[in-house]
Amino acid sequence: MKNIVFIASSLDGFIAREDGDINWLNRYESNTGDDYGFKKFMDSIDAIVMGRVTYEKALSFPRWLYTRKVYVLSTTLKEIPAGLKDKAALLSMNPVEVVKHLSEKGLFHLYIDGGKTIQSFLRYDLIDEMIITWVPVLLGSGIPLFGSLNGDIHFSHVKTTPYPNGLVMSHYIRARE
Ligand SMILES: NC(=O)c1ccc[n+]([C@@H]2O[C@H](COP(=O)([O-])OP(=O)(O)OC[C@H]3O[C@@H](n4cnc5c(N)ncnc54)[C@H](OP(=O)(O)O)[C@@H]3O)[C@@H](O)[C@H]2O)c1
């Protein structure tokens, strides 16, 4: 079982502006076709666990980006649109129950996405790896990647890859006692 974060953050720790805008990432879109390892990462996981707000953002993109089934966490959504029913499903459970439910379906390597969602998994100490791409910008305010915890959570640094455009991708693994 492995729950992994793969996300881009501003230097000051925001994953979107307060209104959800992520256009500040556009200037880093590669014109050489480099996807910063996204496809390789997607191929390595079994399913995606995504917060409702991130899912709604994903619905606004010109195309569906995910090649693994997306489990959308929500207490408010009632239904997935007909055209997406083979690609996404709704869950309303706490992180422990989510992991148990998906493991019973044979889904063990999970991509955890969305700020509040990542924070809730961290509060249960259910994040095993984090691949964070640090974007060299300060936004000043926005939707935070991290939040309050019940205690310190230590990670070991695996590697850091700097890109010529200033992005820095760092890979961390949970350091358990
Ligand atoms: N920079 C990047 O790489 C990156 C990556 C991903 C997302 N983003 C951005 O981050 C923003 C969204 O992050 P966010 O922190 O606002 O929210 P989020 O984690 O995407 O969604 C939060 C919502 O998920 C639902 N939820 C979470 N845990 C739940 C649980 N255990 N059970 C039931 N429902 C649960 C709740 O929905 P209900 O209110 O329906 O109950 C909650 O309001 C978007 O703007 C997105 O574009 C950026």
The ligand as a Gaussian input file, in Angstrom:
#p B3LYP/6-31G(d) Opt

LIG

0 1
 N       -0.920000      23.059000      -8.058000
 C       -1.339000      21.808000      -8.283000
 O       -0.572000      20.926000      -8.740000
 C       -2.743000      21.431000      -7.906000
 C       -3.092000      20.066000      -7.786000
 C       -4.367000      19.728000      -7.365000
 C       -5.293000      20.716000      -7.082000
 N       -4.931000      22.020000      -7.247000
 C       -5.902000      23.081000      -6.948000
 O       -6.270000      23.016000      -5.578000
 C       -7.592000      23.511000      -5.436000
 C       -8.415000      22.529000      -4.629000
 O       -7.848000      22.234000      -3.377000
 P       -8.729000      22.349000      -2.029000
 O       -7.803000      22.289000      -0.863000
 O       -9.627000      23.534000      -2.159000
 O       -9.697000      21.114000      -2.057000
 P       -9.776000      19.567000      -2.456000
 O       -8.999000      18.732000      -1.535000
 O       -9.589000      19.406000      -3.919000
 O      -11.358000      19.359000      -2.186000
 C      -11.874000      19.558000      -0.883000
 C      -13.224000      18.897000      -0.824000
 O      -13.078000      17.497000      -0.952000
 C      -14.065000      16.858000      -0.193000
 N      -13.436000      15.980000       0.790000
 C      -12.152000      15.951000       1.195000
 N      -11.932000      14.938000       2.061000
 C      -13.120000      14.306000       2.178000
 C      -13.552000      13.151000       2.890000
 N      -12.703000      12.435000       3.650000
 N      -14.849000      12.777000       2.782000
 C      -15.702000      13.468000       2.003000
 N      -15.352000      14.573000       1.293000
 C      -14.066000      14.966000       1.399000
 C      -14.941000      17.933000       0.431000
 O      -15.951000      18.164000      -0.539000
 P      -17.470000      18.529000      -0.160000
 O      -17.409000      19.979000       0.176000
 O      -18.231000      18.207000      -1.405000
 O      -17.830000      17.663000       1.005000
 C      -13.980000      19.102000       0.480000
 O      -14.636000      20.356000       0.490000
 C       -8.159000      23.700000      -6.842000
 O       -8.081000      25.062000      -7.192000
 C       -7.205000      22.887000      -7.705000
 O       -7.114000      23.381000      -9.020000
 C       -3.691000      22.393000      -7.631000

